[in-house]
Amino acid sequence: MTETPILHVDMDAFYASVLLRDRPELHDVPVIVGGGHRGVVLAANYPARAYGIRSAMTGTQARRLCPHVVSLQPDYDAFTTVSASVMEVFRRVTPRVEAVSLDEAFLDVGGAGRRWADPVDAAEWIRATVHDEQRITCSVGVARTISVAKLASRRAKPDGLLVVAPDDVATVLHPLDVGELYGVGEKTRARLHRLGFVTVGDLAEVPVRDLQRTLGRHLGAQLHHLAWGTDAREVTPGRAGVFGHGGGVPDRSMGAQETFGRDTDDRELVLREVLALTGKVTGRLRRAGLVGRTVALTVRFADFTTITRSRTLDQSTDVTQEVYAVAVGLYDALRLRGVRVRLVGVRVEGLVPRDSVHRQGVLGEREHGWSDADRAVDRAVHRFGSSAVRPASMLRDGPRR
């Protein structure tokens, strides 16, 4: 997995795709998100793009290109919820996830373990899982470096996967316009064209010192590495800043979700999954040295209707049983007798460093309670594997897979 350990996953027409999930009559119709009176287009689906419509143009321009285009109002709550779920899919593969925006992220799967024999296996699993759980598609680029993976995902769109092996970088990159390079904007592209650098190959043919004399030390070196696919920036877990600056911002929430093999209305089965998910989330919190105050429960039904309920605690926590108790309360408050559930998810929000929070003692709480028990389990899992210690309720039907 060391030759091409970087994945760039980019959702296909994300904002439009989320809004069109329950609008099958519009799937083949040109659709824009936003672009109302004097507004700009936030996103366009692929039928709309075929007319030349692009994000950031005005709604008036879009309707001039396609008079029958349908405009939908953005639903930012839905976008945020789906994005959080997609990012959790990525984190099931590797903790090294750098979210660039709501709809794209870089993943470093070089240390993802024996579960993924090859980065392509991980990429295909991500694509299938996102489609199954969210009913939208994504494209994935697989490469040795961040910049080449980004370029590969763009060329794989829509709903595709492209691997660029190290030996194929020059063949793929050098015929492209310099504007295709990751991080090269319109102004830099225009400047390079004026200087005679039209293709990536034009840049690659010039010695790096000559590029630095012409373009400046930093830009010349950066473009040289981009042209040869040798940029050295690593995936920085968290939410990223501008390309080249690194230093991702830590996530403000952590969560996990699971789709059942078949829809179920069995409360005990659902809550066993809630417990398993809670253990995953709180274990990640403890490893990251974080605690959170808000617990959110997501439930998706057989008809794909999805609801989320949350409760904010008096104080932040990373204790499995505390988070689980809140999640159970949220589930039972839904009164879902006889209602079949397809997916369930648990999320802890409002994260802060554990060291920054003074935890108040609770009347009747023993000096060594659930918090110490959690850490003992963490140590056992770290030494003997994830199946070493489990709640008794998880053992009734044999090991979970």
Beta strands, then each sheet from edge to edge (+ up, - down):
strand 1: 6-11
strand 2: 31-34
strand 3: 41-44
strand 4: 70-72
strand 5: 97-101
strand 6: 104-108
strand 7: 138-143
strand 8: 161-163
strand 9: 238-239
strand 10: 253-264
strand 11: 290-301
strand 12: 306-317
strand 13: 341-349
strand 14: 352-353
sheet 1: 8+ 7+ 1- 6+ 5- 9-
sheet 2: 3+ 2- 4-
sheet 3: 10+ 13- 11+ 12-
sheet 4: 10+ 13- 11+ 14-
end
